[in-house]
Amino acid sequence: MKKYLVFDLDGTLVVSNSQIDSIIYNYLEKNLNSESIETARYYIENFQWMSLQELFNNLIEDKTQAKFHRDKLTEEIDALQNQVQFFDQACELVEKLSKEYTLFLSTGNSDNFAEDILKKWNIYQYFEKILGSTNIMKSTQHLEEFYKHIQDENFYENATFIWDGTRDREIAESKGLNFIHIGNDGTDQYEISEIKYIETILPLIK
């Protein structure tokens, strides 16, 4: 039996992807020229793991201005937490699974957004460690931080990554993690349509 579960947030536990995308695109349209907007759209659509800081670093040469826009956009995204909804049974499952597994959370959202939304829905305490992309982008770096935190040399082989985005598959595979794909499109060995069905598939992962 696996010992650790690493959860994605958007599209896995909470329904917020489309809202966040709209906020990002609206902000870019108000603050960048048309050429930069098209470049940003390319990065967002093809590099979903990219942090907002990296996005603006690629769009704006002046790093002070890049950080300014990162911070302003982060404020707008963080304000979204009052509208975010968890998927059916997600919170109950997090609490239940925390009794059998050590839970981690890795998200492309800001650290504050992730922590605040989990606290609001009273499931923050069930996660061993939570990493957003404010300081460390969502990537293999998050898994490495979890590895160092838990101090288990077998962490990667004992962990399962639960996600909904293509980039997450690459992150999991790079470290040899088993993973569960939220989305029944027939591309992965372990797939479920929604997080509420996770208990039907966890026993199958050895």
N, C-alpha and C positions, 0 to 999 in steps of 0.2 A: 504493500500500500504506500502511495505517495504521502509525504509529510507536509509539503508546502504548496499553497495555491497562490499564484500571482494573478491578480485581476487587473484588467484594463478598466477604464471608467466609462467614457463616452461610447454609447452604442452597445455596451456590455452590461453595465449596472444601471446607467442612467440614460434617459432619452434627451439628448441635448446637442447632438452633432449638427443638425441642420440650423438650429438657432445660432450656434457659435459661428458656423460658416457665414451666416447672414451678417452677423455683427462684424466679422473680419472684413468681408467684402465692402460693406457700407463704410467702414472706417477708411479703407484704402481708397475708395472712390472720392471721399471727402478730402483726403490729405495727400494723395499722390497723383502724379500725372498719368496719362493714359498708357504710356509705354511701361511705366513701373507697375501699373495695375495688371497688365497682361503678363509681365514677368512674375509678379506675385501669384497670379492665378495658376501659372505653370508650376511653381514651386509647391503650392498648396495641394494641387491635384496629383502631383507625382512624388512628393516627398512629405507624406502626412506626418512623419516622425519629427520633422524640422521644428525646432523651438521658435517662438516669436522673435527672440533676439537674433537668431541666425537668419530668419526671414528678412528682418529689417537691415541686418548687416549686408545682405546681398542686394538690397534695394537702395540703400542710402550710404554714400561714401563717408559722410561725417558720422563717426561712431557716437558722438554725444547726441546728435539728432536721432540716430537709430535707437538709442536707449530711451530717449524721450518718447518716441512713438510706441516703442514696446510697452513702456509703463502706462501710457494713456490707453492703449488698446486692452492691456491686461485689466485695468480698472473697469472698463466696459464689460469685459467677459466675466469678471468676478461678480459684477452686479446681477448677472444672469441667474445666480444661484437661487434666488427667490422663485424662479419659474421652473427650475429643473425638477423633473419627476423621475423616480426610480421605476424600473420595469417591475411588473407584477411579481410579487414574492421575493424580490431581490434582497430587501433588507432582512427579512426573516431568514433567508438562506444564509446570508453572511453571518448572522448570529449563530445559527445552527452549525455551520461548517467550521466556525472558529473553535468549536469544542472538539473537533477531530483533526483539524489542520492548523498550521501557522499561516496566517494570511498576510499578503503584501498587496500594495496597490501601486501601479505605474500608470501615469497619465501624461498626455501632452498638454493638459491644462496647467495653470499656475499652481504652485504649492498651496497658496491661500484658498483658491477655488476648491481644490480637492479636500483640504482639511475642513473648510467651513461647511461644505455640503454634507460631508460625512457626519459632522457634529450635529448639524441641523436635523438630520434623520436618525441621530442617536446610534450610529454604528461605527463611529471613529475608533472607539475603544477595542474593537474586535480585530484591528489590523496591527500587526507587529511593526511595520514600517510603511510609510506613505511617501511616495516621491512624485512631485510634479515636475514641470519643465522650466521653472523659473531660473534655476541655477545649473541643473544637469538635465540635458535634453533627454526625452524618452528614447531610449536606445539600449544597446547592450550595457551601457554604463549603469542604468538602473539595476539590471540584474547583478552586475558586479558589486554594486553598493549593498544589495540584499545579501549577497554571498559573504561580504566582509562583516556585515552586521550580525548574521546568524552564526558565523564561525563554524560552519559544517562543511567539511571538505567534499561531501557528497551532495551538496545543495542542489546542483544542477540536475543530477540524475533523480533526485527525490522531489523535484518541483514540477508542477503543471501550470502552464500559462493559459489564461482564459481571455479571449479577445475577439474583436470583430473586424479588424483592419488588415490589409495585405502586408503592410510593413511589419506588423507584429509577428507574422509567421516567420519572417526573415530573422527577427530578433531572437525568437525562441529556437529556431533551427541552428543559429550560430553558436548557441551554448548547449545544444543537445537536449533541450527541454521538450518533454511531451507537451502537447497543447490541444486545447478545445476551441474550435472555431464556432462563434455564434453566427450562424447563417448556413442554411441547408442548400449549398450549391454544388455539392458533390466533389469538392476539390481536396478535402482533407479526410484523414481516417476517422477523426473524432469531431463530429459536428452536431449541434443542436440548434433549433430555431430561436429559442429564448433561454435566458438564464434560469428560468423556473424549472427547466428539465435537467439541470446539471447533475442531480443525484442519480439519474438513470444511466449516466455515462461514466461517472468517476470510477465505479467499481471495475470497469473494463480496462482501465489504464494501469498497467503493471509497472 
